[in-house]
Amino acid sequence: MSPVVSSAFFRRIFTIVALALLAYALVLILQPFFAPIAWALLIAFLLHPLHVGCRGGWVSGARCPPDYSRSPH
């Protein structure tokens, strides 16, 4: 290997190893959030039909409980 090829080769290997270590560190940092995110996705998937129905997707006369969080108190 010539010095130019060797330098480019080692630079590429260093970049790949550095990116792999950063990706591993990112997974370790985000790992505590995987379970809550999975639960949130499951709950959103299960409650989506109720949300669509409350927004007027069922019958035109369907009523849902009032949204007290929007009251002007």
N, C-alpha and C positions, 0 to 999 in steps of 0.2 A: 504494500500500500504506500502510495506517495503521501507526503505530509499534508497536501491539500485535501486529498480524499479522506485521510485519517481524521483531520480536523472536522470536516463536514460530517463524517460518520459519528464521531463522538458528540458533536453538537446535537445531532438528531437523536441519538440515544439519550443524552441528558434531557432533552426536551420531552421525550416520551416518558421517561421515568419521572420527571418533575410533574407532568400532567397526571400521571397515574397516582402519584402520592397526593396531589391536590384533590383529585376525584375521591380517593379513599378518605381523606380528611373531611371532605364535604359530606360524604355518606355518614361518617361517624357523628358529625355535628347535627345532621338532620334526622338521624335515626330515632330520637325520642318523639319526633313529630309524625312518624309514619302511621302509628296506630290511631292517634286522634284524627288524622286526615282520612284514614280508611273508614272510621266510624262516621265521620261527617258525610263522606260520599254515600255510604249506605243509608243513612237517615234521609239525606236529600233525595236519593233515588226512591225510597219508600214513601216519602211525603209529597213528592211531586204531583201525583194525581189529585190529592186533596187541595194543593195550591191551585192547580188548574181549575178545579171545580169551584173554589171560592172566588176565583177571578172571573167567573161567569161562563165557564166551559160546560156546565151541566145543563140545567134547565134555566130558561130565562127568568123564572120567578124564584130561583134558589137564593137563599139568604145565608150569609155566614155571620159568625159573631163579629161584633164591631171591633175595630182596631183601636183600642184605647191608647195606644202609644202615640197616635196622631191627634189626640184631643188637645184643644188649645188652653188647657189649665195653666 
